Amino acid sequence: MLRLSAEPRFAALWPRLAPHVPGAASGELTLLGAGTPVDLVLENGVSPGDARRLVNAHLHRLHLGHDTLCVHAVVLRRPDDDGTVVLLGGHGAGKTLVAIALAEHGWWPVAGDVALLDVHPVPAVRGGTSAFLARPSAVARWFPGLYLDLPGADRVDLRSRWSGGTDPAAGGQVLAAVLVGVDGDPSARAGLHAEGPHTAATAWLRASTHLLDRILEASPTVLRLVEDAAAARRRVALVKALASRLALHTGRGTPQHIASRIEDLTRAVSGPVKGAAW
């Protein structure tokens, strides 16, 4: 739990910020008063965007203490059980597009941007951010039947497209992890290629730095410094352990073809996907 002190207006902003905080609920927020030991003090006048970035950076550090990584990823749960697939990739790689393709086959969105990933005893997702943002132009290209009547919008939240929306508290054992790269050629056929443990560890390391790689709008604070040397070493150890226990596949092609290969892969798995030893 993050102990937070802020001006009263922050509580009113919380429902708007909560969908972008991994594992958070958008209900009532209780702020700690003066004199109470806190983990983070939000200065008066901090912008909503900077408040969210600061909260997420400090949560990143706290989660490390519980062997949990805050990973830049989209996560979906398989429709027939609680197993999950973790989709990795940079901004614009096509994670959301592959997620939409899986959702059209009954997969349930769990995390739309950042996932909470437990490393021990087995890799498992235990929640994430509930906002599920997509670029309307990309959605219109690959899913013309998914009508988005939002002219001029840069991003749209697709939570309402699924009954009940995303569930930031849901999760389950990880069946597969896929580094997504949507190919611009609609005729491209997808394949899944298993990466080696060093490449996998590098990908997980980058993904787990996501909440620290942010520029604040009106503060000289460097979010990277929220993670001290001990926490950084802990994160590297968790990343190495994760890469040794969970195979990472690279998936390229159209969203639909990548989704199809993911379904084939997870059907063949009866537990965590095993990778080579570190």
C-alpha distance (Angstrom), angle and dihedral (degrees) to the residues before:
residue distance angle dihedral
M1 . . .
L2 3.81 . .
R3 3.80 112.7 .
L4 3.77 105.4 -144.7
S5 3.79 135.4 -171.9
A6 3.81 119.5 -167.5
E7 3.77 142.2 139.9
P8 3.84 115.0 -76.7
R9 3.81 94.0 -104.3
F10 3.82 89.1 69.2
A11 3.80 90.6 69.3
A12 3.80 88.9 57.2
L13 3.81 90.0 51.0
W14 3.80 93.8 49.7
P15 3.84 98.6 90.0
R16 3.81 88.0 57.1
L17 3.82 94.0 47.1
A18 3.81 100.5 39.0
P19 3.85 96.5 78.0
H20 3.82 87.4 62.2
V21 3.82 95.4 49.6
P22 3.83 113.5 83.7
G23 3.79 113.8 -112.7
A24 3.82 93.6 -1.1
A25 3.77 126.3 138.7
S26 3.79 120.1 -141.2
G27 3.80 95.0 -134.8
E28 3.77 128.7 108.7
L29 3.81 116.2 -36.8
T30 3.80 122.4 -147.3
L31 3.81 115.3 -151.8
L32 3.79 122.3 -155.3
G33 3.78 117.5 -120.6
A34 3.79 132.3 -132.7
G35 3.78 115.9 -61.6
T36 3.81 94.6 27.6
P37 3.83 116.5 117.0
V38 3.80 107.9 -107.4
D39 3.81 138.5 -178.4
L40 3.80 95.9 -145.8
V41 3.80 135.5 21.2
L42 3.80 115.5 -160.2
E43 3.77 108.1 -152.1
N44 3.79 119.6 -129.3
G45 3.78 112.5 -88.0
V46 3.81 96.5 23.1
S47 3.80 110.3 153.9
P48 3.82 119.2 -113.3
G49 3.80 90.3 -114.5
D50 3.80 94.1 52.0
A51 3.80 91.0 44.1
R52 3.80 89.9 55.7
R53 3.81 92.4 47.0
L54 3.80 92.5 49.6
V55 3.80 93.1 47.2
N56 3.80 91.7 48.9
A57 3.81 93.7 48.1
H58 3.80 91.8 52.6
L59 3.80 91.8 45.2
H60 3.82 87.8 52.8
R61 3.80 89.3 58.9
L62 3.79 94.3 45.2
H63 3.81 93.2 49.6
L64 3.80 91.1 53.5
G65 3.78 87.9 64.7
H66 3.81 88.4 62.1
D67 3.84 95.1 47.9
T68 3.80 90.0 -103.3
L69 3.81 124.8 134.5
C70 3.81 123.2 -152.3
V71 3.79 98.7 -139.9
H72 3.80 129.2 -169.5
A73 3.79 96.9 -124.8
V74 3.77 146.7 117.1
V75 3.80 113.3 -122.1
L76 3.79 130.8 -163.6
R77 3.79 131.6 -177.8
R78 3.78 120.4 -132.7
P79 3.82 111.6 -111.1
D80 3.81 97.0 -125.1
D81 3.83 100.4 49.2
D82 3.81 143.8 -3.6
G83 3.81 96.9 -80.5
T84 3.79 116.1 123.0
V85 3.78 140.0 -155.7
V86 3.81 120.4 -143.6
L87 3.82 116.7 -147.9
L88 3.81 114.5 -157.9
G89 3.80 130.1 -173.0
G90 3.78 142.3 113.3
H91 3.78 125.7 -85.0
G92 3.80 109.0 -59.5
A93 3.81 95.1 15.3
G94 3.80 91.3 120.1
K95 3.82 103.4 -105.1
T96 3.79 92.5 138.5
L97 3.81 92.5 46.3
V98 3.81 92.0 54.0
A99 3.81 88.6 45.6
I100 3.81 90.5 54.3
A101 3.80 90.0 51.0
L102 3.81 90.3 51.4
A103 3.81 91.8 45.4
E104 3.79 89.2 55.4
H105 3.81 85.9 61.3
G106 3.80 93.2 51.9
W107 3.80 101.8 -89.0
W108 3.80 113.0 146.0
P109 3.85 119.9 -130.2
V110 3.80 112.4 -125.1
A111 3.83 104.8 166.2
G112 3.78 125.1 18.8
D113 3.81 100.7 -169.6
V114 3.83 114.9 -11.7
A115 3.81 125.0 34.5
L116 3.79 130.6 -163.7
L117 3.79 104.0 -131.4
D118 3.81 120.3 -169.6
V119 3.81 111.9 -152.5
H120 3.83 100.1 -168.3
P121 2.98 136.4 94.2
V122 3.82 89.6 -0.6
P123 3.82 128.3 -15.8
A124 3.80 107.4 -86.4
V125 3.79 136.4 160.1
R126 3.78 115.4 -129.2
G127 3.78 101.0 179.9
G128 3.76 143.0 -52.1
T129 3.78 145.6 -173.2
S130 3.80 114.0 -31.8
A131 3.83 97.1 -151.9
F132 3.82 110.6 98.8
L133 3.79 105.1 -165.1
A134 3.80 124.1 -173.7
R135 3.79 136.6 174.8
P136 3.83 107.5 -112.9
S137 3.82 93.1 -145.5
A138 3.82 92.5 55.3
V139 3.80 92.1 44.9
A140 3.81 91.1 49.8
R141 3.80 90.8 52.1
W142 3.79 97.6 51.2
F143 3.81 100.5 25.7
P144 3.82 107.7 32.4
G145 3.80 90.2 166.5
L146 3.80 92.5 60.5
Y147 3.79 96.4 84.8
L148 3.80 115.4 -153.0
D149 3.79 111.0 -176.0
L150 3.80 97.2 -166.2
P151 3.81 108.3 116.4
G152 3.78 113.1 -160.4
A153 3.81 94.9 7.5
D154 3.80 114.9 139.9
R155 3.81 94.1 -159.7
V156 3.78 134.6 13.7
D157 3.82 128.1 -163.2
L158 3.80 109.8 -126.7
R159 3.81 96.8 -169.2
S160 3.79 92.4 109.9
R161 3.82 90.8 57.2
W162 3.80 89.6 76.4
S163 3.77 122.8 58.4
G164 3.78 105.5 -102.0
G165 3.80 93.2 5.9
T166 3.77 123.4 -123.0
D167 3.78 118.5 -25.7
P168 3.83 111.7 -137.0
A169 3.80 90.9 -168.7
A170 3.81 96.3 50.3
G171 3.76 125.9 92.5
G172 3.75 142.1 119.1
Q173 3.77 145.6 -169.4
V174 3.81 113.5 -34.2
L175 3.80 111.6 -111.7
A176 3.80 96.2 177.5
A177 3.79 142.4 -1.8
V178 3.79 119.3 -152.4
L179 3.81 129.7 -171.8
V180 3.80 100.5 -144.6
G181 3.79 127.4 -143.9
V182 3.80 112.7 169.5
D183 3.80 110.2 -152.0
G184 3.79 117.0 -134.9
D185 3.82 91.2 -139.4
P186 3.83 108.3 90.6
S187 3.82 89.3 -155.9
A188 3.81 93.7 55.3
R189 3.78 114.9 118.8
A190 3.75 118.3 -137.0
G191 3.73 128.7 -125.8
L192 3.78 133.6 178.8
H193 3.78 116.4 -135.1
A194 3.82 121.3 -168.5
E195 3.80 112.4 -129.8
G196 3.80 125.7 -146.1
P197 3.80 120.3 -103.9
H198 3.83 94.5 -103.9
T199 3.81 92.7 53.0
A200 3.79 89.0 44.4
A201 3.81 92.4 51.1
T202 3.80 90.5 50.3
A203 3.80 91.0 51.4
W204 3.81 91.9 49.0
L205 3.80 91.1 46.7
R206 3.80 91.4 54.5
A207 3.78 92.5 45.2
S208 3.81 92.0 49.5
T209 3.82 92.3 54.0
H210 3.80 92.7 59.7
L211 3.80 98.4 104.2
L212 3.80 91.6 49.9
D213 3.81 96.5 48.1
R214 3.78 95.0 79.6
I215 3.80 133.4 115.7
L216 3.78 115.0 -139.2
E217 3.79 115.8 -132.6
A218 3.80 100.0 -138.7
S219 3.78 108.6 10.3
P220 3.81 135.1 76.5
T221 3.82 89.7 -140.5
V222 3.81 113.3 128.1
L223 3.79 107.1 -144.4
R224 3.81 92.2 -157.0
L225 3.81 87.5 69.2
V226 3.81 90.8 61.9
E227 3.80 84.8 78.3
D228 3.80 107.5 66.6
A229 3.82 124.4 -157.2
A230 3.81 94.0 -90.0
A231 3.80 91.9 51.2
A232 3.81 91.5 47.1
R233 3.81 90.8 52.8
R234 3.79 89.6 48.4
R235 3.80 91.1 52.1
V236 3.81 92.4 50.4
A237 3.81 89.9 50.8
L238 3.81 90.9 50.6
V239 3.80 91.4 47.5
K240 3.81 91.6 52.2
A241 3.79 91.4 48.2
L242 3.80 90.7 49.4
A243 3.81 92.9 49.6
S244 3.81 90.5 51.2
R245 3.82 92.9 51.6
L246 3.77 104.7 37.0
A247 3.78 125.4 50.0
L248 3.80 114.6 -133.9
H249 3.80 117.8 -146.7
T250 3.80 127.4 -164.8
G251 3.80 113.3 -138.1
R252 3.81 123.5 -164.0
G253 3.79 131.6 175.0
T254 3.79 134.8 59.7
P255 3.82 119.5 -21.9
Q256 3.79 90.6 -109.5
H257 3.80 94.4 50.1
I258 3.80 93.7 46.6
A259 3.81 89.6 49.2
S260 3.80 90.2 51.1
R261 3.81 92.1 52.2
I262 3.81 90.2 47.9
E263 3.79 90.2 53.9
D264 3.81 89.9 50.5
L265 3.81 90.6 49.5
T266 3.81 96.6 48.2
R267 3.79 92.6 45.9
A268 3.79 88.1 59.3
V269 3.81 93.0 50.7
S270 3.80 123.0 87.8
G271 3.80 96.2 -179.9
P272 3.80 137.2 -15.0
V273 3.79 115.6 -11.8
K274 3.79 104.4 -110.0
G275 3.79 120.5 -133.1
A276 3.78 133.1 -170.3
A277 3.79 118.9 -79.0
W278 3.79 115.6 -91.5
